[in-house]
Amino acid sequence: MEKLPFALPERIRMPFALLFGILFGFLLQKGGVTHYETILGQLLLVDFTVVKVMLSAVLSGMLGIQVLLHFRLVSLHPKQGSVGSSLLGGLIFGIGFGLLGYCPGTAAGAAGQGSLDALFGGVGGMLLGAAFYSEIHHRIEHSILRMGNFGTVTIPEILHADRWKVVLAVAVSIAAVLFGLSLVGL
């Protein structure tokens, strides 16, 4: 593992992560995406609040990580991926999202604001799902989860392009989508 010039001491990493998780939930709630009606509106393509909040988060997070990488304040450790694990994860996510109307982040935020459907259906469902997955993981680890393995490759590596160029191209694309949504009043 690469030695970084600055690293948080081990004893404060978890409290720091908890603080950022609470801040993330607070911002989701303030952005309005912890309300079932907002999420339903997104699924029906009549309210694009969720897309705008998530694209804004991707944009700021992507640029922030790239700046931190540039100054060697963080290092990336991509995990191996595969078509099988992506399809299985997407299927599980989609079923849960379709049945409940929350994704994991919005379910936690909605539970934090007192929504009982999110607490029992969302957080409870995530805990039951995690327990179930831990029980079946060893059975599917060498079959479904490795089907179409693409390793730890990143998009700049796939494109054989400078990381900054890829980040800036994606940032401009996201900004254009956000601007377009605002032009048409969505």
N, C-alpha and C positions, 0 to 999 in steps of 0.2 A: 504494500500500500504506500502510495506517495505521501511523503511528509509535507504538510502544508505549513506556511509561515505562521498561521493563526489557527488554533483549534480550541473549541470549548472544552473545558475540563470535563471529564467523564461524569462527575457528580452533579453537574448542572445541565447536562444534555436533556434528560427526560423532563425536568420542570420547564425548560426552555421550549421543548416540543409541545408540552401540554399548553403552555401559554400561547403558542402560535396556533394550536388547534382551537382553543377558545376564541382567539381573535378571528380565525377563519370562519367559525360558526357565527360569530357576531356579525361579520361582514356579509355572510350569506343571508342572515336575517334582515339586516338593514337594506340589502339589495332586493328584498322581497321574494327571494326564491325558495323560502321555507314554507310558503303558503301553497296548499294543495291546488287552489284555483289558478295560481300563476303557472304551476307545472302542467296542469291540465290544459291551460291555454296554449302552452308551448307545444304540447303533443297534438293539439288541434290546429296548430299553425295560425293562431290568432293573437298570441301574446309572445313576443320575442325577448322578454326580460331575461329568461334563463340563458339564451344564446349570448346576449350582450354581456351578462355578468361573467359567464364562463370564458368567452373570448377575451374579455378584459383581463381576467385572471391568467389565462394562458399567455397573453401578450406581456403583461408585467412580470410574470414568473420567468418566462423564456428570456426576456431581456436582462432581468436581474441575475439569473443563473449565469448567463453569458458574461456579464460584467464581472461577477465573482470568479468565474473561470479565468478570465483575462488577467485578473490580478492575483491569481493562484491562491484564492481564499477558500475555494472548495475544489473537490475533484469528483468526477463522475464515476460511478460503478454500475454500468448497465447490466441488467440481468439477462440471461438467455431467454429468448422468446421462440415461439413456434406458432404455426397456423393452428394446430390443435388446441393449444392453451388459449389462444386468442378467441377462437370460435366458442370454446366451452365457457370461458369467462364472459364473453359477450352474450351468450345465450342465458346464462344464469343472471347476469346483470339486467338484461332485457326483460326476462320473466318477472323478476322482483320489481323492476321499475314500472312495468305495465300493470302488475297486480296492485301495487301500493301507491304508485304515483310519486315516489321519492327515490332519489339515488342515495347512496350511503351518506354523502356530505349533507344533503338537504334533509335527510331523515334525522341525522344527529342534531342539526340546527333546529328543526321543527320540534324534536323531543325536548330540546333545551328551552324552547319557548312555551312548552306545556301541551303540545299536541299529542294526545294519547294514542292516536292511530300510528303516529310516527314512533312513539316510544315502544309500544307493544309489537306492532307489525313490522316496523323498520328496524329498530335496534334489536328487538327480540329475534326477528327474522335473520338479521346479520349474524347474531351469536349462534343461532341454531344452524344456519348455513355453514358457518366456519367450523362448527363441531362435526357436521356431516362430512364436509370436505376433508377434514383431518382424518376421518375414519376411512374414506375411500381413496385418499391420495396414493397410498402405496400400491393400490390395484391399477391405477391409471397412469402412474408416473412414467413408466417406460413404454406406454402405448399412445394414448390420446395426447398426453402433455408433451410428447416429443415428436409428434407427427408434423412434418414440414418444418423441422428445426431450422431457424435462421440465425442462431447464435446471439452474440452481443453487439451486433453491428448497429451503428447509428445512421440517421438519415444523411448527414454530411459524408459519412464513409461510403454509403451506397452511391451517392452522387459524385464521389471523388471531388468534393468541393470544400472550400474553406468554410469552417463553421460559422464565422461572422457573416459571410455572404448568404448562407442558408437562413440564418436567424433573421437577418435584415429582410430577405425576400418574404419570409413567412410573416414577419412583423408588418410589412407594407400590405400584404394580402389581408391580414386580419383587420388592419386599420381601414382598408378599403371596404370590407364587408360591414364593419361597424358604421362607417360613414354612409354607405348605401342604405342600411337599415334605417338610419336616422332621416335620410332624404325621403324615403317612402312612408315615413311615419310609423314604422314598426318598432 
